[in-house]
Amino acid sequence: MNREQYQEQVETMLSVFPPFMKDWNRELVINEISYATIYQYFKTTREFFSWLLESGVLDYSKIKDIKPKDLNIDKNTANDYKYYLRERPRQSTYGDVRNAASAKNADNTLTTKTINNKLSALLSLYRYLTEDVEIDGDVYFDRNAFKKAGLLKDKEAKGNQRNKDLVRQMFLGDIKFDFLDWAKNRYPASSDMKPQQKKTYKRDIERNLAIFALILGSGIRVNELVSADVDAIEFKKNGGEIRVLRKGGFTNTAFISQWAIPYIRDYLDIRNARYNPQKSQKALFLAFSRTDDHANRITVSAVQRMWKKWSTAFGRPSTPHKGRHTFATELYNATSNIVLVADALGQSTTSATTKYTHILDGEISDVVANLNAESNDSFPSISVYEDSASKVNELI
C-alpha cells in the first residue's frame, strides 16, 4: 500500500476505536511516524483490545467503549497477553496474509520476532498513556504494565517452562480441594478482614464456593455462569447438568463433576432467604448492589474480582479462565481424548470436532461426573499435568 492507502486504513480503524486513540494518532503523526507504522500499531492495538473483551478482562461489548483507565492493567494481565500471543496459531488477521510464512514457526505459532513487534507497538501506546499525554496536567495513569512485563526472551519460547508457568495458575488435583477448604474454614483467620468485610464474607461464602466449584467442575466460561438461570441446573444420580448459552449464541448442556454438587446445593438452599430476589429474578447467581434491597444477577466483573482476590489471598493468583483450563486439563489427563474435551467445553466449531465422530453426551457425562472422584486415593503430581495443559490450550 502507498501512503494514502495506509492513511485511509488508519482512518477506518479510528472509526471503531475509542476517542483517545485519535489523540495518540495525532501524537504519532506529529512525531513523524509513518502511516505504514501507525497502521501496524493500530492493527496490533485492535487485536489487543479484542482480546481484553473476549477474555473477560473488560466487560464491554464494543471496543469503542474502552476508556483509558481501563487499560491500567497489572503485569500479570500483560503476561497473560504475551502467553496468548505465544500460544495461539498464526492467523490471517484482517485479511493480511502476505507475510504469513515469515511470521510463523514450524508449529504454526507466531515467531518471537513477530510477537516482540506486537509488544513494541503496545509499549508505544502505554508510553503515550503513562508519559506523554497530559490531562489537566497529569497522565492517564502511571503503571506501564508492558514495560514491566518486557519483550519475549528466547527462554520464554521453551515449551516446558511455559507449561510450568501455566499450571501454577491452575487448581489441579487436590489443590482445588485445599483451596475450597481454605476459603470456607481458614480464609478469615488468615487475613486482616475488617468487621464489614467479615459480614460480607459470611453472607456470600456459599455463593462464592458454588461459583468456584461450578467453573472448576464443569469448565464453563464466566459469562456462561453469569447468564445462567436458576432453573438451568439439574442434578443427576451421579453429577449434574447446566444449560448455558455458549460463545456463538447456541444453547448447550455442560456436565458437572459429582464433587462440585454439594457446593451448588448448599448455595441453592440459602439463595432465596439470603438474597431476597424478586419473584421475576431468575438468575442462578445473585449479588447485592448498594442501593437495592433485592439482589440481582451477578456481573462478570464481580466474579472476576472475587476470583482474583480470593485466589491471590490463597497464594495462587488466578482467573476464572484458568479455572476452565483446570477442568479441561484434568479431563484430558483422564481421557487423552481431545475431541471429548472439546465437546465438554462446548467447542462445537473447533477443528478437532469437525474431523471426528461426535462424542456421545452419555460418555462425556460419565467421565465428567467421576472426575476427581473422592474414591481416588491420590492425584498425579503437578508435573504430570503440564503436557495435558499444553495440549488443551488451543481449545480454551
Secondary structure as a PSIPRED ss2 file (coil, helix, strand):
# PSIPRED VFORMAT (PSIPRED V4.0)

   1 M C   1.000  0.000  0.000
   2 N C   1.000  0.000  0.000
   3 R H   0.000  1.000  0.000
   4 E H   0.000  1.000  0.000
   5 Q H   0.000  1.000  0.000
   6 Y H   0.000  1.000  0.000
   7 Q H   0.000  1.000  0.000
   8 E H   0.000  1.000  0.000
   9 Q H   0.000  1.000  0.000
  10 V H   0.000  1.000  0.000
  11 E H   0.000  1.000  0.000
  12 T H   0.000  1.000  0.000
  13 M H   0.000  1.000  0.000
  14 L H   0.000  1.000  0.000
  15 S C   1.000  0.000  0.000
  16 V C   1.000  0.000  0.000
  17 F C   1.000  0.000  0.000
  18 P C   1.000  0.000  0.000
  19 P C   1.000  0.000  0.000
  20 F H   0.000  1.000  0.000
  21 M H   0.000  1.000  0.000
  22 K H   0.000  1.000  0.000
  23 D H   0.000  1.000  0.000
  24 W H   0.000  1.000  0.000
  25 N H   0.000  1.000  0.000
  26 R H   0.000  1.000  0.000
  27 E H   0.000  1.000  0.000
  28 L H   0.000  1.000  0.000
  29 V H   0.000  1.000  0.000
  30 I H   0.000  1.000  0.000
  31 N C   1.000  0.000  0.000
  32 E C   1.000  0.000  0.000
  33 I C   1.000  0.000  0.000
  34 S C   1.000  0.000  0.000
  35 Y H   0.000  1.000  0.000
  36 A H   0.000  1.000  0.000
  37 T H   0.000  1.000  0.000
  38 I H   0.000  1.000  0.000
  39 Y H   0.000  1.000  0.000
  40 Q H   0.000  1.000  0.000
  41 Y H   0.000  1.000  0.000
  42 F H   0.000  1.000  0.000
  43 K H   0.000  1.000  0.000
  44 T H   0.000  1.000  0.000
  45 T H   0.000  1.000  0.000
  46 R H   0.000  1.000  0.000
  47 E H   0.000  1.000  0.000
  48 F H   0.000  1.000  0.000
  49 F H   0.000  1.000  0.000
  50 S H   0.000  1.000  0.000
  51 W H   0.000  1.000  0.000
  52 L H   0.000  1.000  0.000
  53 L H   0.000  1.000  0.000
  54 E H   0.000  1.000  0.000
  55 S C   1.000  0.000  0.000
  56 G C   1.000  0.000  0.000
  57 V C   1.000  0.000  0.000
  58 L C   1.000  0.000  0.000
  59 D C   1.000  0.000  0.000
  60 Y C   1.000  0.000  0.000
  61 S C   1.000  0.000  0.000
  62 K C   1.000  0.000  0.000
  63 I H   0.000  1.000  0.000
  64 K H   0.000  1.000  0.000
  65 D H   0.000  1.000  0.000
  66 I C   1.000  0.000  0.000
  67 K C   1.000  0.000  0.000
  68 P H   0.000  1.000  0.000
  69 K H   0.000  1.000  0.000
  70 D H   0.000  1.000  0.000
  71 L H   0.000  1.000  0.000
  72 N C   1.000  0.000  0.000
  73 I C   1.000  0.000  0.000
  74 D C   1.000  0.000  0.000
  75 K H   0.000  1.000  0.000
  76 N H   0.000  1.000  0.000
  77 T H   0.000  1.000  0.000
  78 A H   0.000  1.000  0.000
  79 N H   0.000  1.000  0.000
  80 D H   0.000  1.000  0.000
  81 Y H   0.000  1.000  0.000
  82 K H   0.000  1.000  0.000
  83 Y H   0.000  1.000  0.000
  84 Y H   0.000  1.000  0.000
  85 L H   0.000  1.000  0.000
  86 R H   0.000  1.000  0.000
  87 E H   0.000  1.000  0.000
  88 R C   1.000  0.000  0.000
  89 P E   0.000  0.000  1.000
  90 R C   1.000  0.000  0.000
  91 Q C   1.000  0.000  0.000
  92 S C   1.000  0.000  0.000
  93 T H   0.000  1.000  0.000
  94 Y H   0.000  1.000  0.000
  95 G H   0.000  1.000  0.000
  96 D C   1.000  0.000  0.000
  97 V C   1.000  0.000  0.000
  98 R C   1.000  0.000  0.000
  99 N C   1.000  0.000  0.000
 100 A H   0.000  1.000  0.000
 101 A H   0.000  1.000  0.000
 102 S H   0.000  1.000  0.000
 103 A H   0.000  1.000  0.000
 104 K E   0.000  0.000  1.000
 105 N C   1.000  0.000  0.000
 106 A C   1.000  0.000  0.000
 107 D C   1.000  0.000  0.000
 108 N C   1.000  0.000  0.000
 109 T E   0.000  0.000  1.000
 110 L E   0.000  0.000  1.000
 111 T C   1.000  0.000  0.000
 112 T H   0.000  1.000  0.000
 113 K H   0.000  1.000  0.000
 114 T H   0.000  1.000  0.000
 115 I H   0.000  1.000  0.000
 116 N H   0.000  1.000  0.000
 117 N H   0.000  1.000  0.000
 118 K H   0.000  1.000  0.000
 119 L H   0.000  1.000  0.000
 120 S H   0.000  1.000  0.000
 121 A H   0.000  1.000  0.000
 122 L H   0.000  1.000  0.000
 123 L H   0.000  1.000  0.000
 124 S H   0.000  1.000  0.000
 125 L H   0.000  1.000  0.000
 126 Y H   0.000  1.000  0.000
 127 R H   0.000  1.000  0.000
 128 Y H   0.000  1.000  0.000
 129 L H   0.000  1.000  0.000
 130 T H   0.000  1.000  0.000
 131 E H   0.000  1.000  0.000
 132 D H   0.000  1.000  0.000
 133 V C   1.000  0.000  0.000
 134 E C   1.000  0.000  0.000
 135 I E   0.000  0.000  1.000
 136 D C   1.000  0.000  0.000
 137 G C   1.000  0.000  0.000
 138 D E   0.000  0.000  1.000
 139 V C   1.000  0.000  0.000
 140 Y C   1.000  0.000  0.000
 141 F C   1.000  0.000  0.000
 142 D C   1.000  0.000  0.000
 143 R C   1.000  0.000  0.000
 144 N C   1.000  0.000  0.000
 145 A H   0.000  1.000  0.000
 146 F H   0.000  1.000  0.000
 147 K H   0.000  1.000  0.000
 148 K H   0.000  1.000  0.000
 149 A H   0.000  1.000  0.000
 150 G C   1.000  0.000  0.000
 151 L C   1.000  0.000  0.000
 152 L C   1.000  0.000  0.000
 153 K C   1.000  0.000  0.000
 154 D H   0.000  1.000  0.000
 155 K H   0.000  1.000  0.000
 156 E H   0.000  1.000  0.000
 157 A H   0.000  1.000  0.000
 158 K C   1.000  0.000  0.000
 159 G H   0.000  1.000  0.000
 160 N H   0.000  1.000  0.000
 161 Q H   0.000  1.000  0.000
 162 R H   0.000  1.000  0.000
 163 N H   0.000  1.000  0.000
 164 K H   0.000  1.000  0.000
 165 D H   0.000  1.000  0.000
 166 L H   0.000  1.000  0.000
 167 V H   0.000  1.000  0.000
 168 R C   1.000  0.000  0.000
 169 Q C   1.000  0.000  0.000
 170 M C   1.000  0.000  0.000
 171 F C   1.000  0.000  0.000
 172 L C   1.000  0.000  0.000
 173 G C   1.000  0.000  0.000
 174 D H   0.000  1.000  0.000
 175 I H   0.000  1.000  0.000
 176 K H   0.000  1.000  0.000
 177 F H   0.000  1.000  0.000
 178 D H   0.000  1.000  0.000
 179 F H   0.000  1.000  0.000
 180 L H   0.000  1.000  0.000
 181 D H   0.000  1.000  0.000
 182 W H   0.000  1.000  0.000
 183 A H   0.000  1.000  0.000
 184 K H   0.000  1.000  0.000
 185 N H   0.000  1.000  0.000
 186 R H   0.000  1.000  0.000
 187 Y C   1.000  0.000  0.000
 188 P H   0.000  1.000  0.000
 189 A H   0.000  1.000  0.000
 190 S H   0.000  1.000  0.000
 191 S C   1.000  0.000  0.000
 192 D C   1.000  0.000  0.000
 193 M C   1.000  0.000  0.000
 194 K C   1.000  0.000  0.000
 195 P H   0.000  1.000  0.000
 196 Q H   0.000  1.000  0.000
 197 Q H   0.000  1.000  0.000
 198 K H   0.000  1.000  0.000
 199 K H   0.000  1.000  0.000
 200 T H   0.000  1.000  0.000
 201 Y H   0.000  1.000  0.000
 202 K H   0.000  1.000  0.000
 203 R H   0.000  1.000  0.000
 204 D H   0.000  1.000  0.000
 205 I H   0.000  1.000  0.000
 206 E H   0.000  1.000  0.000
 207 R H   0.000  1.000  0.000
 208 N H   0.000  1.000  0.000
 209 L H   0.000  1.000  0.000
 210 A H   0.000  1.000  0.000
 211 I H   0.000  1.000  0.000
 212 F H   0.000  1.000  0.000
 213 A H   0.000  1.000  0.000
 214 L H   0.000  1.000  0.000
 215 I H   0.000  1.000  0.000
 216 L H   0.000  1.000  0.000
 217 G H   0.000  1.000  0.000
 218 S H   0.000  1.000  0.000
 219 G C   1.000  0.000  0.000
 220 I C   1.000  0.000  0.000
 221 R C   1.000  0.000  0.000
 222 V H   0.000  1.000  0.000
 223 N H   0.000  1.000  0.000
 224 E H   0.000  1.000  0.000
 225 L H   0.000  1.000  0.000
 226 V H   0.000  1.000  0.000
 227 S H   0.000  1.000  0.000
 228 A C   1.000  0.000  0.000
 229 D E   0.000  0.000  1.000
 230 V H   0.000  1.000  0.000
 231 D H   0.000  1.000  0.000
 232 A H   0.000  1.000  0.000
 233 I E   0.000  0.000  1.000
 234 E E   0.000  0.000  1.000
 235 F E   0.000  0.000  1.000
 236 K C   1.000  0.000  0.000
 237 K C   1.000  0.000  0.000
 238 N C   1.000  0.000  0.000
 239 G C   1.000  0.000  0.000
 240 G E   0.000  0.000  1.000
 241 E E   0.000  0.000  1.000
 242 I E   0.000  0.000  1.000
 243 R E   0.000  0.000  1.000
 244 V E   0.000  0.000  1.000
 245 L E   0.000  0.000  1.000
 246 R C   1.000  0.000  0.000
 247 K C   1.000  0.000  0.000
 248 G C   1.000  0.000  0.000
 249 G C   1.000  0.000  0.000
 250 F C   1.000  0.000  0.000
 251 T E   0.000  0.000  1.000
 252 N E   0.000  0.000  1.000
 253 T E   0.000  0.000  1.000
 254 A E   0.000  0.000  1.000
 255 F E   0.000  0.000  1.000
 256 I E   0.000  0.000  1.000
 257 S C   1.000  0.000  0.000
 258 Q H   0.000  1.000  0.000
 259 W H   0.000  1.000  0.000
 260 A H   0.000  1.000  0.000
 261 I H   0.000  1.000  0.000
 262 P H   0.000  1.000  0.000
 263 Y H   0.000  1.000  0.000
 264 I H   0.000  1.000  0.000
 265 R H   0.000  1.000  0.000
 266 D H   0.000  1.000  0.000
 267 Y H   0.000  1.000  0.000
 268 L H   0.000  1.000  0.000
 269 D H   0.000  1.000  0.000
 270 I H   0.000  1.000  0.000
 271 R H   0.000  1.000  0.000
 272 N H   0.000  1.000  0.000
 273 A H   0.000  1.000  0.000
 274 R H   0.000  1.000  0.000
 275 Y H   0.000  1.000  0.000
 276 N C   1.000  0.000  0.000
 277 P C   1.000  0.000  0.000
 278 Q C   1.000  0.000  0.000
 279 K C   1.000  0.000  0.000
 280 S C   1.000  0.000  0.000
 281 Q C   1.000  0.000  0.000
 282 K C   1.000  0.000  0.000
 283 A E   0.000  0.000  1.000
 284 L C   1.000  0.000  0.000
 285 F C   1.000  0.000  0.000
 286 L E   0.000  0.000  1.000
 287 A E   0.000  0.000  1.000
 288 F C   1.000  0.000  0.000
 289 S C   1.000  0.000  0.000
 290 R C   1.000  0.000  0.000
 291 T C   1.000  0.000  0.000
 292 D C   1.000  0.000  0.000
 293 D C   1.000  0.000  0.000
 294 H C   1.000  0.000  0.000
 295 A C   1.000  0.000  0.000
 296 N E   0.000  0.000  1.000
 297 R E   0.000  0.000  1.000
 298 I C   1.000  0.000  0.000
 299 T C   1.000  0.000  0.000
 300 V H   0.000  1.000  0.000
 301 S H   0.000  1.000  0.000
 302 A H   0.000  1.000  0.000
 303 V H   0.000  1.000  0.000
 304 Q H   0.000  1.000  0.000
 305 R H   0.000  1.000  0.000
 306 M H   0.000  1.000  0.000
 307 W H   0.000  1.000  0.000
 308 K H   0.000  1.000  0.000
 309 K H   0.000  1.000  0.000
 310 W H   0.000  1.000  0.000
 311 S H   0.000  1.000  0.000
 312 T H   0.000  1.000  0.000
 313 A H   0.000  1.000  0.000
 314 F H   0.000  1.000  0.000
 315 G C   1.000  0.000  0.000
 316 R C   1.000  0.000  0.000
 317 P C   1.000  0.000  0.000
 318 S C   1.000  0.000  0.000
 319 T C   1.000  0.000  0.000
 320 P H   0.000  1.000  0.000
 321 H H   0.000  1.000  0.000
 322 K H   0.000  1.000  0.000
 323 G H   0.000  1.000  0.000
 324 R H   0.000  1.000  0.000
 325 H H   0.000  1.000  0.000
 326 T H   0.000  1.000  0.000
 327 F H   0.000  1.000  0.000
 328 A H   0.000  1.000  0.000
 329 T H   0.000  1.000  0.000
 330 E H   0.000  1.000  0.000
 331 L H   0.000  1.000  0.000
 332 Y H   0.000  1.000  0.000
 333 N H   0.000  1.000  0.000
 334 A H   0.000  1.000  0.000
 335 T H   0.000  1.000  0.000
 336 S C   1.000  0.000  0.000
 337 N C   1.000  0.000  0.000
 338 I H   0.000  1.000  0.000
 339 V H   0.000  1.000  0.000
 340 L H   0.000  1.000  0.000
 341 V H   0.000  1.000  0.000
 342 A H   0.000  1.000  0.000
 343 D H   0.000  1.000  0.000
 344 A H   0.000  1.000  0.000
 345 L C   1.000  0.000  0.000
 346 G C   1.000  0.000  0.000
 347 Q C   1.000  0.000  0.000
 348 S C   1.000  0.000  0.000
 349 T C   1.000  0.000  0.000
 350 T C   1.000  0.000  0.000
 351 S H   0.000  1.000  0.000
 352 A H   0.000  1.000  0.000
 353 T H   0.000  1.000  0.000
 354 T H   0.000  1.000  0.000
 355 K H   0.000  1.000  0.000
 356 Y C   1.000  0.000  0.000
 357 T C   1.000  0.000  0.000
 358 H C   1.000  0.000  0.000
 359 I C   1.000  0.000  0.000
 360 L C   1.000  0.000  0.000
 361 D H   0.000  1.000  0.000
 362 G H   0.000  1.000  0.000
 363 E H   0.000  1.000  0.000
 364 I H   0.000  1.000  0.000
 365 S H   0.000  1.000  0.000
 366 D H   0.000  1.000  0.000
 367 V H   0.000  1.000  0.000
 368 V H   0.000  1.000  0.000
 369 A H   0.000  1.000  0.000
 370 N C   1.000  0.000  0.000
 371 L C   1.000  0.000  0.000
 372 N C   1.000  0.000  0.000
 373 A C   1.000  0.000  0.000
 374 E C   1.000  0.000  0.000
 375 S C   1.000  0.000  0.000
 376 N C   1.000  0.000  0.000
 377 D C   1.000  0.000  0.000
 378 S C   1.000  0.000  0.000
 379 F C   1.000  0.000  0.000
 380 P C   1.000  0.000  0.000
 381 S C   1.000  0.000  0.000
 382 I H   0.000  1.000  0.000
 383 S H   0.000  1.000  0.000
 384 V H   0.000  1.000  0.000
 385 Y H   0.000  1.000  0.000
 386 E H   0.000  1.000  0.000
 387 D H   0.000  1.000  0.000
 388 S H   0.000  1.000  0.000
 389 A H   0.000  1.000  0.000
 390 S H   0.000  1.000  0.000
 391 K H   0.000  1.000  0.000
 392 V H   0.000  1.000  0.000
 393 N H   0.000  1.000  0.000
 394 E H   0.000  1.000  0.000
 395 L H   0.000  1.000  0.000
 396 I C   1.000  0.000  0.000
